[in-house]
Amino acid sequence: MTDTMTLSRDTSTHVMPEQPELDLPSTLAAPVIPSATWPARGKAARKGLPPSAIAAMVLAVAVLLWGAWVTKTLMTPPAAVPMASVRLEQLVGEYVQSQARSAAPPELVTQQTQAFMSALGEELKRRGQDGTTVLVGEAVLSQNVPDITDQVRAAIYAKVPPPSVAGGPAVVPPLTGPLGQ
């Protein structure tokens, strides 16, 4: 038996060796594609990462950014709250002593004291509106809190005149501290 090919001089036709005929099944089965490979879709074959991998990367980046934000928020010290102290006992004591020395009738003393206390409350509220925490000076132990008693005193006496001493003009307590120096 010879399995060689013989070529004729004509190179356009090839002579094939004889092969036995194969028996094919009568029904054609669909070709089996291995599950590990993506089916080819012609020229539009899928390239790149699957959507689940892209979603996982986006989620990982979002978690890292959130973690950085939380760390920054926890590690940043809170903003300092401006504070000031007012010696209320001193202010009210001075006013009460001035009223005790005055020769005003009790009804006038009551009206003037109510006006003084109202002006004091309004001034403290005004000082606190800009975010300043106003503390009672007698309760402050730290030297780092500025004392604004003299400023509050000047603002109150600008609105409410001090009581006048019997037989003399109104007495304004002397300013001590930054404004009085």
VENKAWO-V732289 format. One record per helix or strand. SS is the DSSP state (alpha for helix, beta for strand). FROM is the first residue (numbers start at 1). LEN is the number of residues. If there is no record, write none. Layout:
BEGIN
<<SS & FROM & LEN> <SS & FROM & LEN>>
END
This chain:
BEGIN
<<alpha & 42 & 3> <alpha & 51 & 25> <beta & 83 & 4> <alpha & 88 & 14> <alpha & 106 & 24> <beta & 133 & 4> <alpha & 137 & 3> <beta & 146 & 2> <alpha & 149 & 11> <beta & 164 & 1> <beta & 170 & 1>>
END
